[in-house]
Amino acid sequence: KYVDNFEKMSNLPKDLKEKLKEEFIINPLEMVNREVASDGTEKFLFKLHDNHTVETVLIKMKDERVENGKKKESKWTVCVSTQVGCKVGCSFCLTAKGGFVRDLSAGEIVAQVWFMKKFKGFDENKALNVVYMGMGEPLDNYNNLVKAIKIIAHQDGLNISPRRQTISTSGIAPKIKKLGKENLGVNLAISLHAVDDKLREELIPLNKAYNIKSIIEAVKKYPVDRRKKILFEYLVIKDKNDDIKSAKKLVKLL
């Protein structure tokens, strides 16, 4: 119910509340800026306990509406950061220019989703779509990412189904395989952006270590069913990867 003060937890013994106050914090984020785009998309800048900052984005996918005589809730997606900075260094990403600072804890990852629900006044049981594609490479912070996913999905956590959670990765092939073995039930999205290794290395230096073939092979082993998806993200850049030849190669590749 978004209680953010241990003193307000009236169903807990006084001694336990004191111990919790000494050893834990509920919200490790401090909002220092918020921007709203013309389409309603909201971007938040959060300060962490060590004064570093991360961004989180909230996107309204659908308004509240009536379909076939039934009232349907609005739909929202929150794009969550997993690191302060990033090691990957994609040429089209501003995060890369600041370099890598540190991983976020599982608590700092979860808190971004919790904050969005509290800030917007959503019912505590309302589910959001969660996409790990803010600052940082999610699979580069593997252990904290997996822990956060489990907390967000747990019925005593935020109770957001794994099928509503998507990991967007630039393609760390061994960790895609490792993630598949976890069988968490989350969706996977691959930031591809090119169909040949030479261009992809220019756009995403990580491709030198994990080329397109290794990524596709890892993806083919990722467990999917009718409720899970594997997505391929392709940022179209003028005079780089926007020609018909690239489009045909992409179709053939996938």
Secondary structure, 3 states (H helix, E strand, C coil): CCCCCHHHCCCCCHHHHHHHHHHCCCCCCEEEEEEECCCCCEEEEEECCCCCEEEEEEEEEECCEEECCEEECCEEEEEECCEEECCCCCCCCHHHHHCEEEECCHHHHHHHHHHHHHHHCCCCCCCCEEEECCCCCHHHHHHHHHHHHHHHHCCCCCCCCHHHEEEEECCCHHHHHHHHHHCCCCEEEEECCCCCHHHHHHHCHHHHCCCHHHHHHHHHCCCCCCCCCEEEECCCCCCCCCCHHHHHHHHHHC
